[in-house]
Amino acid sequence: MVFLDFFYTLRQAGLKVTLQEWRMLLECLERGLHDSRLEGFYHVARACLVKSESDFDTFDLVFAKYFEGLEGAIEIPPELLEWLAEPKPFEALS
């Protein structure tokens, strides 16, 4: 899993993120609800993983630290864009 360390980092910070909530986040990402942006991912992740307003600050701090230094726009090589244009089901990946 791509963000598995993020899951454990949230849990280590005291957020009670369940596997069901994590799977819901992954489904939202698969459906493109994050709009392929870090800010979009932040909003989707917070909606899926945070149960109480009292946990918003903890989530925000963990998110900021975990994704610190990540730039918003990157140059994607054309070969990668071609590969992404035809996604394969998870079961077909080796």
C-alpha positions in Angstrom: 0.0 0.0 0.0 1.3 3.4 -1.0 0.4 5.3 2.2 0.6 2.5 4.7 3.2 4.5 6.7 0.8 7.4 6.8 -1.9 5.1 8.3 0.5 4.0 11.1 1.7 7.5 11.7 -1.9 8.6 12.3 -2.5 5.7 14.7 0.8 6.4 16.6 -0.4 10.0 17.0 -3.5 8.7 18.8 -6.1 8.8 16.0 -8.2 5.7 16.0 -8.2 5.0 12.3 -9.8 1.7 11.5 -9.1 -0.6 8.5 -12.6 0.0 7.3 -12.1 3.8 7.2 -8.7 3.3 5.5 -10.3 1.1 2.8 -12.9 3.8 2.3 -10.1 6.4 1.8 -8.5 4.1 -0.8 -11.8 3.6 -2.6 -12.2 7.4 -2.7 -8.7 7.7 -4.2 -9.5 5.1 -6.7 -12.6 7.0 -7.8 -10.6 10.2 -8.1 -12.4 12.1 -5.4 -9.1 13.8 -4.4 -8.9 15.5 -7.8 -5.2 14.4 -8.1 -4.1 17.1 -5.8 -2.5 17.0 -2.3 -5.1 19.5 -1.1 -7.9 17.2 -2.4 -6.3 14.2 -0.7 -6.1 16.2 2.5 -9.9 16.9 2.5 -10.9 13.4 1.5 -8.5 11.8 4.0 -9.8 14.0 6.8 -13.4 13.3 5.9 -12.8 9.5 5.9 -10.4 9.1 8.8 -11.3 11.7 11.5 -14.3 10.9 13.6 -14.4 13.9 15.9 -13.8 17.6 15.6 -11.5 17.3 18.6 -9.1 15.2 16.4 -8.9 17.7 13.6 -5.8 19.4 15.0 -3.9 16.1 15.5 -4.8 15.1 12.0 -3.6 18.4 10.6 -0.3 18.2 12.4 0.4 14.7 11.3 -0.6 15.4 7.7 1.6 18.5 7.6 4.6 16.7 9.0 4.1 13.5 6.9 3.8 15.4 3.6 6.2 18.2 4.5 8.3 19.4 1.5 6.1 17.7 -1.1 5.6 20.0 -4.0 2.2 20.5 -5.5 3.2 20.3 -9.2 5.6 17.9 -10.7 6.6 17.1 -14.3 5.2 13.7 -15.2 7.1 11.8 -17.9 5.0 11.0 -21.0 5.8 7.2 -20.6 4.2 7.3 -17.1 1.1 9.1 -18.4 0.7 6.5 -21.1 1.0 3.7 -18.6 -1.6 5.5 -16.3 -4.0 5.9 -19.2 -4.6 2.2 -19.2 -4.9 1.0 -15.6 -4.9 -2.7 -14.8 -6.9 -4.3 -12.1 -5.1 -4.8 -8.8 -5.2 -8.6 -9.3 -3.3 -8.3 -12.6 -0.4 -6.5 -11.1 2.7 -8.5 -10.2 
